[in-house]
């Protein structure tokens, strides 16, 4: 589905449509807005971004929105680009909320402060779950938890969201895990099919088709309340101490902030207000919602001011949680 959508939206120069959104939004008439996606073309972030950008024009009449992919370093390069753009509202974009982890561990590659972005809104909640490969020999999460030998989990790499999600899960409920890095896109699922990797922690929407095809099964619901996880064991059943609960609370906070749209610091209040209102209108647009449903893109929106509050809360972690993340980032 994502490939078909990308093919249909391959031209990043999007056509203008008009709207009776309001006179204040005319400030973008005749202007080009660059919408940066901090990932490669064709994936989930790219698909959300292109759909949002196309409808955003409807509520910023007279604008021309150009989608630009700036991948690399686990979304860091794209986020750096957005942050350091001119703060006039003509450069905005989307990146992974897992960058909260990077800021908490003081990743030197970050050229931004998440609390200073001009937050425009968010489109979704990225519920996390653990999937076990059907060919792994493990029949349930309890089998995995009881394993005497380390169970191989795939992640994108040290410092990425999938890496921290996996380490948080393992540390909070004391799993015997061997993290294998270097997987991107669907290469983790391919490795599971080959019997090289036994399990993976990721978003529910990214693993849904893998499970539907019978190649894996939902083993543990980590965050969110997805219908397909209704009968799956919940991670809360296995948390034994406050430290584990604190780590999982952080993971829950990050999963609630999916598919963000942000601009650089210092966008004037009147411009930011118009962009926030425009994105809020997109999230309520019946045609947008119908198309998102057709593309299997869940929508659970929040406006920019609410996102800003949640970002600040997620970054306000106790010292022992930050210490645990730093040990994970160092491979400890």
PEWO-V801830 format. One line per field, one symbol per residue. ss: DSSP state (h for helix, s for strand, l for the rest). psi: psi as a letter, one per 30 degrees, with the letter a starting at -180 (. if undefined). burial: I if it has 16 or more other ideal C-beta (glycine too) atoms within 10 Angstrom, else O. Layout:
ss=???
psi=???
burial=???
This chain:
ss=lhhhhhhhllllslllllllllhhhhhhlllssssssllllllhhhhhhhhhhhhhhhhllllssssssllllllhhhhhhhhlllllllssssllllhhhhhhlllllllllhhhlssssssslllsssssslllllllhhhhhlllllssssllllllhhhhhhhhhhhhhlllssssllllllhhhhhhhlllllssssshhhhhhhhhlllsssssslllllhhhllllshhhhlllhhhhhhhhhhhhhhllsssssslllllhhhhhhhhhhhhhhhhlhhhhhhhhhlllllllsshhhhhhhhhhhllllhhhhhhhhhhhlll
psi=eeeeeeefgejfjkkklllhekeffffgkglkkkjkkgllkfaeeeeeeeeeeefeeegikfljkkkkkilkhhfeeeeeeeeglkigffjlaklkfffeeeeeghkffkhljfffljkellflkikklkkkkfgffkfleeeeffkfkkkkkklelkfleeeeeeeeeeefghkjkjkjlgklbgfeeeeeefgekflkkaleeffeeeeeggflkkekkellhkefgegkkkffffkfleeeeeeeeeeeeeffikhlkllllgkkeeeeeeeeeeeeeeffkeeeeeeeeeghjkkilkleeeeeeeeeeffikleeeeeeeeeefgg.
burial=OIOOIOOOIOOIOIOOOOIOIOOOIOIIOOOOIIIIIIIOIIIIIIIIIIIIIIIIIIIIIIIIIOIOIIIOIIIIIIIIIIIOIOIOIIIIIIIIIIIIIIIIIOOOOIOIOIOOIIIIIIIIIIIIIIIIIIOIOIOOIOOIIOOOOOIIIIIIOIIIIIIIIIIIIIIIIOIOIOIIIOIIOOOIIOIIIOOOIIIIIIIIIIIIOIIOOOIIIIIIIIIIOIOOIOOIIOIOOIIOOOOIOIIIOIIIIIIIIIIIIIIIOOIOOOIIOIIIIIIIIIIOIOOIIOOIOOOOIIIOIIIIOOIIOIIOOIIOIOOOIOOIIOOIIOOO
